[in-house]
Amino acid sequence: NWTTGEVARGQGYYDTAPLRVTEAMKNAQQPFVSGVAVPSTSLSASPSIAIQNLQPNTSYYYLTQSVDSSGNVSVTLPRTFRTD
């Protein structure tokens, strides 16, 4: 789960390798993010996603992306988590 400043469509990305992010260069173009994409199910100011089939005792990189109704994109910096 994460919080946005307004209603937005959210998406998360994750991978066991560091994520690569390429900035968008033109209007209405979204940035490229490597890894597995997991979209949120609806527009919300508190998007959430569920990640399935994670491997035990494994480190993952992740980030979140939100796009509002005007097409403005916000991407967080990559972070990590580890499964038990």
PDB file of N, CA, C and O in Angstrom:
ATOM      1  N   ASN A   1       0.847  -1.184   0.000  1.00  0.00           N
ATOM      2  CA  ASN A   1       0.000   0.000   0.000  1.00  0.00           C
ATOM      3  C   ASN A   1       0.884   1.236   0.000  1.00  0.00           C
ATOM      4  O   ASN A   1       1.972   1.232   0.575  1.00  0.00           O
ATOM      5  N   TRP A   2       0.410   2.293  -0.648  1.00  0.00           N
ATOM      6  CA  TRP A   2       1.070   3.585  -0.572  1.00  0.00           C
ATOM      7  C   TRP A   2       0.020   4.665  -0.736  1.00  0.00           C
ATOM      8  O   TRP A   2      -1.114   4.382  -1.122  1.00  0.00           O
ATOM      9  N   THR A   3       0.392   5.898  -0.446  1.00  0.00           N
ATOM     10  CA  THR A   3      -0.552   7.006  -0.478  1.00  0.00           C
ATOM     11  C   THR A   3      -0.117   8.019  -1.519  1.00  0.00           C
ATOM     12  O   THR A   3       1.069   8.325  -1.646  1.00  0.00           O
ATOM     13  N   THR A   4      -1.095   8.543  -2.274  1.00  0.00           N
ATOM     14  CA  THR A   4      -0.829   9.585  -3.257  1.00  0.00           C
ATOM     15  C   THR A   4      -1.541  10.862  -2.829  1.00  0.00           C
ATOM     16  O   THR A   4      -2.414  10.822  -1.961  1.00  0.00           O
ATOM     17  N   GLY A   5      -1.184  11.977  -3.418  1.00  0.00           N
ATOM     18  CA  GLY A   5      -1.801  13.251  -3.072  1.00  0.00           C
ATOM     19  C   GLY A   5      -3.168  13.434  -3.692  1.00  0.00           C
ATOM     20  O   GLY A   5      -3.906  14.342  -3.309  1.00  0.00           O
ATOM     21  N   GLU A   6      -3.516  12.588  -4.642  1.00  0.00           N
ATOM     22  CA  GLU A   6      -4.821  12.630  -5.302  1.00  0.00           C
ATOM     23  C   GLU A   6      -5.130  11.249  -5.861  1.00  0.00           C
ATOM     24  O   GLU A   6      -4.281  10.359  -5.832  1.00  0.00           O
ATOM     25  N   VAL A   7      -6.322  11.074  -6.359  1.00  0.00           N
ATOM     26  CA  VAL A   7      -6.709   9.787  -6.928  1.00  0.00           C
ATOM     27  C   VAL A   7      -5.809   9.485  -8.123  1.00  0.00           C
ATOM     28  O   VAL A   7      -5.604  10.335  -8.990  1.00  0.00           O
ATOM     29  N   ALA A   8      -5.279   8.276  -8.157  1.00  0.00           N
ATOM     30  CA  ALA A   8      -4.354   7.878  -9.218  1.00  0.00           C
ATOM     31  C   ALA A   8      -4.462   6.385  -9.462  1.00  0.00           C
ATOM     32  O   ALA A   8      -4.997   5.640  -8.641  1.00  0.00           O
ATOM     33  N   ARG A   9      -3.947   5.963 -10.601  1.00  0.00           N
ATOM     34  CA  ARG A   9      -3.816   4.534 -10.897  1.00  0.00           C
ATOM     35  C   ARG A   9      -2.400   4.145 -10.490  1.00  0.00           C
ATOM     36  O   ARG A   9      -1.431   4.760 -10.935  1.00  0.00           O
ATOM     37  N   GLY A  10      -2.284   3.144  -9.660  1.00  0.00           N
ATOM     38  CA  GLY A  10      -0.982   2.736  -9.149  1.00  0.00           C
ATOM     39  C   GLY A  10      -0.484   1.462  -9.796  1.00  0.00           C
ATOM     40  O   GLY A  10      -1.258   0.671 -10.335  1.00  0.00           O
ATOM     41  N   GLN A  11       0.824   1.280  -9.730  1.00  0.00           N
ATOM     42  CA  GLN A  11       1.452   0.068 -10.230  1.00  0.00           C
ATOM     43  C   GLN A  11       2.743  -0.122  -9.453  1.00  0.00           C
ATOM     44  O   GLN A  11       3.452   0.841  -9.162  1.00  0.00           O
ATOM     45  N   GLY A  12       3.038  -1.353  -9.126  1.00  0.00           N
ATOM     46  CA  GLY A  12       4.294  -1.664  -8.464  1.00  0.00           C
ATOM     47  C   GLY A  12       5.162  -2.495  -9.385  1.00  0.00           C
ATOM     48  O   GLY A  12       4.656  -3.181 -10.273  1.00  0.00           O
ATOM     49  N   TYR A  13       6.460  -2.436  -9.179  1.00  0.00           N
ATOM     50  CA  TYR A  13       7.424  -3.235  -9.927  1.00  0.00           C
ATOM     51  C   TYR A  13       8.336  -3.909  -8.924  1.00  0.00           C
ATOM     52  O   TYR A  13       8.678  -3.323  -7.897  1.00  0.00           O
ATOM     53  N   TYR A  14       8.737  -5.151  -9.217  1.00  0.00           N
ATOM     54  CA  TYR A  14       9.673  -5.829  -8.321  1.00  0.00           C
ATOM     55  C   TYR A  14      10.531  -6.803  -9.108  1.00  0.00           C
ATOM     56  O   TYR A  14      10.158  -7.241 -10.197  1.00  0.00           O
ATOM     57  N   ASP A  15      11.686  -7.137  -8.543  1.00  0.00           N
ATOM     58  CA  ASP A  15      12.596  -8.103  -9.155  1.00  0.00           C
ATOM     59  C   ASP A  15      13.668  -8.449  -8.133  1.00  0.00           C
ATOM     60  O   ASP A  15      13.868  -7.722  -7.160  1.00  0.00           O
ATOM     61  N   THR A  16      14.348  -9.548  -8.356  1.00  0.00           N
ATOM     62  CA  THR A  16      15.479  -9.910  -7.498  1.00  0.00           C
ATOM     63  C   THR A  16      16.750  -9.184  -7.939  1.00  0.00           C
ATOM     64  O   THR A  16      17.725  -9.142  -7.189  1.00  0.00           O
ATOM     65  N   ALA A  17      16.751  -8.615  -9.139  1.00  0.00           N
ATOM     66  CA  ALA A  17      17.877  -7.818  -9.638  1.00  0.00           C
ATOM     67  C   ALA A  17      17.538  -6.337  -9.476  1.00  0.00           C
ATOM     68  O   ALA A  17      16.360  -5.979  -9.451  1.00  0.00           O
ATOM     69  N   PRO A  18      18.540  -5.476  -9.367  1.00  0.00           N
ATOM     70  CA  PRO A  18      18.246  -4.040  -9.271  1.00  0.00           C
ATOM     71  C   PRO A  18      17.371  -3.571 -10.447  1.00  0.00           C
ATOM     72  O   PRO A  18      17.585  -3.973 -11.590  1.00  0.00           O
ATOM     73  N   LEU A  19      16.399  -2.729 -10.150  1.00  0.00           N
ATOM     74  CA  LEU A  19      15.493  -2.221 -11.176  1.00  0.00           C
ATOM     75  C   LEU A  19      16.174  -1.127 -11.989  1.00  0.00           C
ATOM     76  O   LEU A  19      16.965  -0.343 -11.465  1.00  0.00           O
ATOM     77  N   ARG A  20      15.852  -1.090 -13.273  1.00  0.00           N
ATOM     78  CA  ARG A  20      16.326  -0.014 -14.147  1.00  0.00           C
ATOM     79  C   ARG A  20      15.136   0.872 -14.484  1.00  0.00           C
ATOM     80  O   ARG A  20      14.062   0.375 -14.822  1.00  0.00           O
ATOM     81  N   VAL A  21      15.328   2.185 -14.390  1.00  0.00           N
ATOM     82  CA  VAL A  21      14.263   3.145 -14.687  1.00  0.00           C
ATOM     83  C   VAL A  21      14.785   4.099 -15.751  1.00  0.00           C
ATOM     84  O   VAL A  21      15.860   4.681 -15.602  1.00  0.00           O
ATOM     85  N   THR A  22      14.006   4.259 -16.842  1.00  0.00           N
ATOM     86  CA  THR A  22      14.339   5.206 -17.895  1.00  0.00           C
ATOM     87  C   THR A  22      13.284   6.294 -17.889  1.00  0.00           C
ATOM     88  O   THR A  22      12.091   6.005 -17.976  1.00  0.00           O
ATOM     89  N   GLU A  23      13.708   7.527 -17.789  1.00  0.00           N
ATOM     90  CA  GLU A  23      12.793   8.661 -17.705  1.00  0.00           C
ATOM     91  C   GLU A  23      11.987   8.826 -18.995  1.00  0.00           C
ATOM     92  O   GLU A  23      12.493   8.573 -20.088  1.00  0.00           O
ATOM     93  N   ALA A  24      10.731   9.251 -18.856  1.00  0.00           N
ATOM     94  CA  ALA A  24       9.891   9.562 -20.009  1.00  0.00           C
ATOM     95  C   ALA A  24      10.438  10.806 -20.692  1.00  0.00           C
ATOM     96  O   ALA A  24      10.903  11.727 -20.020  1.00  0.00           O
ATOM     97  N   MET A  25      10.389  10.844 -22.009  1.00  0.00           N
ATOM     98  CA  MET A  25      10.974  11.950 -22.750  1.00  0.00           C
ATOM     99  C   MET A  25       9.951  12.859 -23.429  1.00  0.00           C
ATOM    100  O   MET A  25      10.275  14.004 -23.746  1.00  0.00           O
ATOM    101  N   LYS A  26       8.722  12.382 -23.660  1.00  0.00           N
ATOM    102  CA  LYS A  26       7.720  13.171 -24.373  1.00  0.00           C
ATOM    103  C   LYS A  26       6.426  13.192 -23.578  1.00  0.00           C
ATOM    104  O   LYS A  26       6.236  12.377 -22.675  1.00  0.00           O
ATOM    105  N   ASN A  27       5.538  14.119 -23.907  1.00  0.00           N
ATOM    106  CA  ASN A  27       4.227  14.182 -23.250  1.00  0.00           C
ATOM    107  C   ASN A  27       3.494  12.859 -23.426  1.00  0.00           C
ATOM    108  O   ASN A  27       3.575  12.225 -24.478  1.00  0.00           O
ATOM    109  N   ALA A  28       2.787  12.457 -22.394  1.00  0.00           N
ATOM    110  CA  ALA A  28       1.944  11.256 -22.367  1.00  0.00           C
ATOM    111  C   ALA A  28       2.754   9.964 -22.494  1.00  0.00           C
ATOM    112  O   ALA A  28       2.167   8.899 -22.687  1.00  0.00           O
ATOM    113  N   GLN A  29       4.065  10.026 -22.393  1.00  0.00           N
ATOM    114  CA  GLN A  29       4.884   8.830 -22.398  1.00  0.00           C
ATOM    115  C   GLN A  29       5.213   8.480 -20.953  1.00  0.00           C
ATOM    116  O   GLN A  29       5.503   9.366 -20.149  1.00  0.00           O
ATOM    117  N   GLN A  30       5.171   7.218 -20.625  1.00  0.00           N
ATOM    118  CA  GLN A  30       5.482   6.808 -19.267  1.00  0.00           C
ATOM    119  C   GLN A  30       6.914   6.303 -19.189  1.00  0.00           C
ATOM    120  O   GLN A  30       7.451   5.825 -20.188  1.00  0.00           O
ATOM    121  N   PRO A  31       7.542   6.400 -18.020  1.00  0.00           N
ATOM    122  CA  PRO A  31       8.910   5.892 -17.894  1.00  0.00           C
ATOM    123  C   PRO A  31       8.933   4.372 -18.042  1.00  0.00           C
ATOM    124  O   PRO A  31       7.943   3.694 -17.768  1.00  0.00           O
ATOM    125  N   PHE A  32      10.067   3.856 -18.476  1.00  0.00           N
ATOM    126  CA  PHE A  32      10.266   2.408 -18.543  1.00  0.00           C
ATOM    127  C   PHE A  32      10.851   1.954 -17.215  1.00  0.00           C
ATOM    128  O   PHE A  32      11.784   2.569 -16.697  1.00  0.00           O
ATOM    129  N   VAL A  33      10.300   0.872 -16.662  1.00  0.00           N
ATOM    130  CA  VAL A  33      10.823   0.269 -15.437  1.00  0.00           C
ATOM    131  C   VAL A  33      10.988  -1.216 -15.701  1.00  0.00           C
ATOM    132  O   VAL A  33      10.054  -1.875 -16.158  1.00  0.00           O
ATOM    133  N   SER A  34      12.180  -1.751 -15.414  1.00  0.00           N
ATOM    134  CA  SER A  34      12.400  -3.187 -15.581  1.00  0.00           C
ATOM    135  C   SER A  34      11.704  -3.935 -14.441  1.00  0.00           C
ATOM    136  O   SER A  34      11.211  -3.312 -13.501  1.00  0.00           O
ATOM    137  N   GLY A  35      11.664  -5.240 -14.521  1.00  0.00           N
ATOM    138  CA  GLY A  35      11.068  -6.048 -13.466  1.00  0.00           C
ATOM    139  C   GLY A  35       9.647  -6.451 -13.787  1.00  0.00           C
ATOM    140  O   GLY A  35       9.147  -6.195 -14.882  1.00  0.00           O
ATOM    141  N   VAL A  36       9.009  -7.077 -12.835  1.00  0.00           N
ATOM    142  CA  VAL A  36       7.632  -7.548 -12.970  1.00  0.00           C
ATOM    143  C   VAL A  36       6.685  -6.427 -12.569  1.00  0.00           C
ATOM    144  O   VAL A  36       6.806  -5.872 -11.477  1.00  0.00           O
ATOM    145  N   ALA A  37       5.737  -6.088 -13.450  1.00  0.00           N
ATOM    146  CA  ALA A  37       4.757  -5.036 -13.158  1.00  0.00           C
ATOM    147  C   ALA A  37       3.506  -5.655 -12.542  1.00  0.00           C
ATOM    148  O   ALA A  37       3.004  -6.670 -13.024  1.00  0.00           O
ATOM    149  N   VAL A  38       3.010  -5.037 -11.475  1.00  0.00           N
ATOM    150  CA  VAL A  38       1.787  -5.486 -10.801  1.00  0.00           C
ATOM    151  C   VAL A  38       0.874  -4.273 -10.644  1.00  0.00           C
ATOM    152  O   VAL A  38       1.142  -3.412  -9.807  1.00  0.00           O
ATOM    153  N   PRO A  39      -0.215  -4.186 -11.442  1.00  0.00           N
ATOM    154  CA  PRO A  39      -1.098  -3.022 -11.350  1.00  0.00           C
ATOM    155  C   PRO A  39      -2.033  -3.097 -10.154  1.00  0.00           C
ATOM    156  O   PRO A  39      -2.393  -4.181  -9.695  1.00  0.00           O
ATOM    157  N   SER A  40      -2.422  -1.920  -9.652  1.00  0.00           N
ATOM    158  CA  SER A  40      -3.468  -1.877  -8.632  1.00  0.00           C
ATOM    159  C   SER A  40      -4.802  -2.113  -9.327  1.00  0.00           C
ATOM    160  O   SER A  40      -4.900  -1.997 -10.548  1.00  0.00           O
ATOM    161  N   THR A  41      -5.804  -2.437  -8.565  1.00  0.00           N
ATOM    162  CA  THR A  41      -7.082  -2.835  -9.156  1.00  0.00           C
ATOM    163  C   THR A  41      -8.008  -1.675  -9.487  1.00  0.00           C
ATOM    164  O   THR A  41      -8.966  -1.859 -10.238  1.00  0.00           O
ATOM    165  N   SER A  42      -7.751  -0.472  -8.945  1.00  0.00           N
ATOM    166  CA  SER A  42      -8.663   0.640  -9.208  1.00  0.00           C
ATOM    167  C   SER A  42      -7.980   1.976  -8.968  1.00  0.00           C
ATOM    168  O   SER A  42      -6.874   2.035  -8.430  1.00  0.00           O
ATOM    169  N   LEU A  43      -8.651   3.049  -9.373  1.00  0.00           N
ATOM    170  CA  LEU A  43      -8.172   4.393  -9.058  1.00  0.00           C
ATOM    171  C   LEU A  43      -8.360   4.625  -7.570  1.00  0.00           C
ATOM    172  O   LEU A  43      -9.406   4.300  -7.008  1.00  0.00           O
ATOM    173  N   SER A  44      -7.336   5.191  -6.931  1.00  0.00           N
ATOM    174  CA  SER A  44      -7.415   5.376  -5.485  1.00  0.00           C
ATOM    175  C   SER A  44      -6.356   6.369  -5.031  1.00  0.00           C
ATOM    176  O   SER A  44      -5.342   6.545  -5.706  1.00  0.00           O
ATOM    177  N   ALA A  45      -6.583   7.019  -3.892  1.00  0.00           N
ATOM    178  CA  ALA A  45      -5.556   7.838  -3.254  1.00  0.00           C
ATOM    179  C   ALA A  45      -4.673   6.974  -2.348  1.00  0.00           C
ATOM    180  O   ALA A  45      -3.686   7.456  -1.792  1.00  0.00           O
ATOM    181  N   SER A  46      -5.037   5.692  -2.206  1.00  0.00           N
ATOM    182  CA  SER A  46      -4.245   4.720  -1.443  1.00  0.00           C
ATOM    183  C   SER A  46      -4.158   3.414  -2.227  1.00  0.00           C
ATOM    184  O   SER A  46      -4.766   2.417  -1.839  1.00  0.00           O
ATOM    185  N   PRO A  47      -3.399   3.413  -3.341  1.00  0.00           N
ATOM    186  CA  PRO A  47      -3.304   2.191  -4.144  1.00  0.00           C
ATOM    187  C   PRO A  47      -2.680   1.050  -3.347  1.00  0.00           C
ATOM    188  O   PRO A  47      -1.911   1.281  -2.414  1.00  0.00           O
ATOM    189  N   SER A  48      -3.014  -0.163  -3.719  1.00  0.00           N
ATOM    190  CA  SER A  48      -2.387  -1.327  -3.111  1.00  0.00           C
ATOM    191  C   SER A  48      -2.260  -2.417  -4.168  1.00  0.00           C
ATOM    192  O   SER A  48      -3.045  -2.490  -5.114  1.00  0.00           O
ATOM    193  N   ILE A  49      -1.258  -3.255  -3.982  1.00  0.00           N
ATOM    194  CA  ILE A  49      -1.052  -4.393  -4.877  1.00  0.00           C
ATOM    195  C   ILE A  49      -0.766  -5.618  -4.029  1.00  0.00           C
ATOM    196  O   ILE A  49      -0.388  -5.503  -2.864  1.00  0.00           O
ATOM    197  N   ALA A  50      -0.948  -6.789  -4.617  1.00  0.00           N
ATOM    198  CA  ALA A  50      -0.602  -8.051  -3.969  1.00  0.00           C
ATOM    199  C   ALA A  50       0.411  -8.755  -4.862  1.00  0.00           C
ATOM    200  O   ALA A  50       0.161  -8.967  -6.049  1.00  0.00           O
ATOM    201  N   ILE A  51       1.538  -9.112  -4.294  1.00  0.00           N
ATOM    202  CA  ILE A  51       2.586  -9.815  -5.035  1.00  0.00           C
ATOM    203  C   ILE A  51       2.501 -11.289  -4.668  1.00  0.00           C
ATOM    204  O   ILE A  51       2.507 -11.647  -3.490  1.00  0.00           O
ATOM    205  N   GLN A  52       2.422 -12.131  -5.675  1.00  0.00           N
ATOM    206  CA  GLN A  52       2.262 -13.572  -5.469  1.00  0.00           C
ATOM    207  C   GLN A  52       3.574 -14.318  -5.710  1.00  0.00           C
ATOM    208  O   GLN A  52       4.462 -13.821  -6.403  1.00  0.00           O
ATOM    209  N   ASN A  53       3.686 -15.501  -5.137  1.00  0.00           N
ATOM    210  CA  ASN A  53       4.754 -16.470  -5.431  1.00  0.00           C
ATOM    211  C   ASN A  53       6.171 -15.951  -5.171  1.00  0.00           C
ATOM    212  O   ASN A  53       7.081 -16.224  -5.954  1.00  0.00           O
ATOM    213  N   LEU A  54       6.362 -15.217  -4.094  1.00  0.00           N
ATOM    214  CA  LEU A  54       7.712 -14.791  -3.730  1.00  0.00           C
ATOM    215  C   LEU A  54       8.497 -15.975  -3.182  1.00  0.00           C
ATOM    216  O   LEU A  54       7.943 -16.852  -2.519  1.00  0.00           O
ATOM    217  N   GLN A  55       9.785 -15.986  -3.466  1.00  0.00           N
ATOM    218  CA  GLN A  55      10.645 -17.060  -2.988  1.00  0.00           C
ATOM    219  C   GLN A  55      11.078 -16.785  -1.550  1.00  0.00           C
ATOM    220  O   GLN A  55      11.320 -15.629  -1.203  1.00  0.00           O
ATOM    221  N   PRO A  56      11.185 -17.814  -0.700  1.00  0.00           N
ATOM    222  CA  PRO A  56      11.626 -17.597   0.682  1.00  0.00           C
ATOM    223  C   PRO A  56      13.094 -17.181   0.741  1.00  0.00           C
ATOM    224  O   PRO A  56      13.888 -17.515  -0.139  1.00  0.00           O
ATOM    225  N   ASN A  57      13.434 -16.449   1.793  1.00  0.00           N
ATOM    226  CA  ASN A  57      14.813 -16.057   2.076  1.00  0.00           C
ATOM    227  C   ASN A  57      15.473 -15.384   0.866  1.00  0.00           C
ATOM    228  O   ASN A  57      16.600 -15.711   0.494  1.00  0.00           O
ATOM    229  N   THR A  58      14.744 -14.436   0.263  1.00  0.00           N
ATOM    230  CA  THR A  58      15.200 -13.778  -0.957  1.00  0.00           C
ATOM    231  C   THR A  58      15.034 -12.268  -0.824  1.00  0.00           C
ATOM    232  O   THR A  58      14.036 -11.791  -0.285  1.00  0.00           O
ATOM    233  N   SER A  59      16.019 -11.521  -1.320  1.00  0.00           N
ATOM    234  CA  SER A  59      15.931 -10.054  -1.356  1.00  0.00           C
ATOM    235  C   SER A  59      15.293  -9.619  -2.671  1.00  0.00           C
ATOM    236  O   SER A  59      15.606 -10.151  -3.737  1.00  0.00           O
ATOM    237  N   TYR A  60      14.393  -8.641  -2.575  1.00  0.00           N
ATOM    238  CA  TYR A  60      13.710  -8.095  -3.749  1.00  0.00           C
ATOM    239  C   TYR A  60      13.880  -6.581  -3.777  1.00  0.00           C
ATOM    240  O   TYR A  60      13.912  -5.923  -2.737  1.00  0.00           O
ATOM    241  N   TYR A  61      13.987  -6.051  -4.977  1.00  0.00           N
ATOM    242  CA  TYR A  61      13.956  -4.607  -5.218  1.00  0.00           C
ATOM    243  C   TYR A  61      12.540  -4.258  -5.648  1.00  0.00           C
ATOM    244  O   TYR A  61      11.896  -5.046  -6.340  1.00  0.00           O
ATOM    245  N   TYR A  62      12.042  -3.088  -5.249  1.00  0.00           N
ATOM    246  CA  TYR A  62      10.706  -2.676  -5.667  1.00  0.00           C
ATOM    247  C   TYR A  62      10.619  -1.161  -5.755  1.00  0.00           C
ATOM    248  O   TYR A  62      11.425  -0.439  -5.167  1.00  0.00           O
ATOM    249  N   LEU A  63       9.638  -0.699  -6.493  1.00  0.00           N
ATOM    250  CA  LEU A  63       9.265   0.715  -6.521  1.00  0.00           C
ATOM    251  C   LEU A  63       7.799   0.807  -6.890  1.00  0.00           C
ATOM    252  O   LEU A  63       7.210  -0.158  -7.376  1.00  0.00           O
ATOM    253  N   THR A  64       7.212   1.973  -6.657  1.00  0.00           N
ATOM    254  CA  THR A  64       5.820   2.194  -7.030  1.00  0.00           C
ATOM    255  C   THR A  64       5.730   3.359  -8.005  1.00  0.00           C
ATOM    256  O   THR A  64       6.547   4.280  -7.995  1.00  0.00           O
ATOM    257  N   GLN A  65       4.710   3.282  -8.844  1.00  0.00           N
ATOM    258  CA  GLN A  65       4.438   4.331  -9.826  1.00  0.00           C
ATOM    259  C   GLN A  65       2.963   4.693  -9.725  1.00  0.00           C
ATOM    260  O   GLN A  65       2.117   3.811  -9.578  1.00  0.00           O
ATOM    261  N   SER A  66       2.651   5.971  -9.801  1.00  0.00           N
ATOM    262  CA  SER A  66       1.267   6.438  -9.782  1.00  0.00           C
ATOM    263  C   SER A  66       1.066   7.395 -10.945  1.00  0.00           C
ATOM    264  O   SER A  66       1.940   8.207 -11.248  1.00  0.00           O
ATOM    265  N   VAL A  67      -0.104   7.294 -11.605  1.00  0.00           N
ATOM    266  CA  VAL A  67      -0.452   8.172 -12.721  1.00  0.00           C
ATOM    267  C   VAL A  67      -1.829   8.758 -12.432  1.00  0.00           C
ATOM    268  O   VAL A  67      -2.799   8.016 -12.278  1.00  0.00           O
ATOM    269  N   ASP A  68      -1.922  10.097 -12.357  1.00  0.00           N
ATOM    270  CA  ASP A  68      -3.211  10.731 -12.074  1.00  0.00           C
ATOM    271  C   ASP A  68      -4.027  10.898 -13.355  1.00  0.00           C
ATOM    272  O   ASP A  68      -3.562  10.551 -14.441  1.00  0.00           O
ATOM    273  N   SER A  69      -5.234  11.425 -13.228  1.00  0.00           N
ATOM    274  CA  SER A  69      -6.147  11.534 -14.367  1.00  0.00           C
ATOM    275  C   SER A  69      -5.644  12.488 -15.449  1.00  0.00           C
ATOM    276  O   SER A  69      -6.110  12.430 -16.587  1.00  0.00           O
ATOM    277  N   SER A  70      -4.692  13.369 -15.105  1.00  0.00           N
ATOM    278  CA  SER A  70      -4.100  14.280 -16.098  1.00  0.00           C
ATOM    279  C   SER A  70      -2.887  13.671 -16.787  1.00  0.00           C
ATOM    280  O   SER A  70      -2.314  14.282 -17.689  1.00  0.00           O
ATOM    281  N   GLY A  71      -2.494  12.476 -16.372  1.00  0.00           N
ATOM    282  CA  GLY A  71      -1.342  11.814 -16.966  1.00  0.00           C
ATOM    283  C   GLY A  71      -0.023  12.119 -16.287  1.00  0.00           C
ATOM    284  O   GLY A  71       1.033  11.709 -16.770  1.00  0.00           O
ATOM    285  N   ASN A  72      -0.068  12.843 -15.161  1.00  0.00           N
ATOM    286  CA  ASN A  72       1.154  13.121 -14.411  1.00  0.00           C
ATOM    287  C   ASN A  72       1.644  11.838 -13.746  1.00  0.00           C
ATOM    288  O   ASN A  72       0.861  11.118 -13.125  1.00  0.00           O
ATOM    289  N   VAL A  73       2.929  11.555 -13.875  1.00  0.00           N
ATOM    290  CA  VAL A  73       3.511  10.313 -13.374  1.00  0.00           C
ATOM    291  C   VAL A  73       4.427  10.606 -12.197  1.00  0.00           C
ATOM    292  O   VAL A  73       5.221  11.546 -12.234  1.00  0.00           O
ATOM    293  N   SER A  74       4.312   9.796 -11.154  1.00  0.00           N
ATOM    294  CA  SER A  74       5.207   9.873  -9.999  1.00  0.00           C
ATOM    295  C   SER A  74       5.786   8.475  -9.765  1.00  0.00           C
ATOM    296  O   SER A  74       5.048   7.493  -9.683  1.00  0.00           O
ATOM    297  N   VAL A  75       7.110   8.400  -9.660  1.00  0.00           N
ATOM    298  CA  VAL A  75       7.791   7.127  -9.436  1.00  0.00           C
ATOM    299  C   VAL A  75       8.659   7.263  -8.195  1.00  0.00           C
ATOM    300  O   VAL A  75       9.408   8.231  -8.068  1.00  0.00           O
ATOM    301  N   THR A  76       8.569   6.303  -7.280  1.00  0.00           N
ATOM    302  CA  THR A  76       9.410   6.333  -6.084  1.00  0.00           C
ATOM    303  C   THR A  76      10.806   5.813  -6.417  1.00  0.00           C
ATOM    304  O   THR A  76      11.006   5.166  -7.446  1.00  0.00           O
ATOM    305  N   LEU A  77      11.748   6.093  -5.561  1.00  0.00           N
ATOM    306  CA  LEU A  77      13.074   5.509  -5.699  1.00  0.00           C
ATOM    307  C   LEU A  77      12.991   4.026  -5.358  1.00  0.00           C
ATOM    308  O   LEU A  77      12.182   3.643  -4.513  1.00  0.00           O
ATOM    309  N   PRO A  78      13.803   3.177  -5.990  1.00  0.00           N
ATOM    310  CA  PRO A  78      13.795   1.758  -5.650  1.00  0.00           C
ATOM    311  C   PRO A  78      14.201   1.517  -4.200  1.00  0.00           C
ATOM    312  O   PRO A  78      15.072   2.199  -3.659  1.00  0.00           O
ATOM    313  N   ARG A  79      13.560   0.548  -3.596  1.00  0.00           N
ATOM    314  CA  ARG A  79      13.862   0.121  -2.235  1.00  0.00           C
ATOM    315  C   ARG A  79      13.961  -1.403  -2.233  1.00  0.00           C
ATOM    316  O   ARG A  79      13.779  -2.039  -3.271  1.00  0.00           O
ATOM    317  N   THR A  80      14.245  -1.982  -1.087  1.00  0.00           N
ATOM    318  CA  THR A  80      14.368  -3.436  -1.004  1.00  0.00           C
ATOM    319  C   THR A  80      13.534  -3.983   0.158  1.00  0.00           C
ATOM    320  O   THR A  80      13.214  -3.273   1.111  1.00  0.00           O
ATOM    321  N   PHE A  81      13.196  -5.261   0.044  1.00  0.00           N
ATOM    322  CA  PHE A  81      12.643  -6.021   1.151  1.00  0.00           C
ATOM    323  C   PHE A  81      13.162  -7.445   1.046  1.00  0.00           C
ATOM    324  O   PHE A  81      13.619  -7.867  -0.016  1.00  0.00           O
ATOM    325  N   ARG A  82      13.091  -8.175   2.133  1.00  0.00           N
ATOM    326  CA  ARG A  82      13.561  -9.556   2.161  1.00  0.00           C
ATOM    327  C   ARG A  82      12.475 -10.447   2.746  1.00  0.00           C
ATOM    328  O   ARG A  82      11.858 -10.116   3.758  1.00  0.00           O
ATOM    329  N   THR A  83      12.253 -11.577   2.096  1.00  0.00           N
ATOM    330  CA  THR A  83      11.260 -12.534   2.599  1.00  0.00           C
ATOM    331  C   THR A  83      11.918 -13.440   3.636  1.00  0.00           C
ATOM    332  O   THR A  83      13.140 -13.589   3.659  1.00  0.00           O
ATOM    333  N   ASP A  84      11.095 -14.044   4.490  1.00  0.00           N
ATOM    334  CA  ASP A  84      11.595 -14.982   5.505  1.00  0.00           C
ATOM    335  C   ASP A  84      11.746 -16.359   4.914  1.00  0.00           C
ATOM    336  O   ASP A  84      12.155 -17.289   5.609  1.00  0.00           O
TER     337      ASP A  84
END
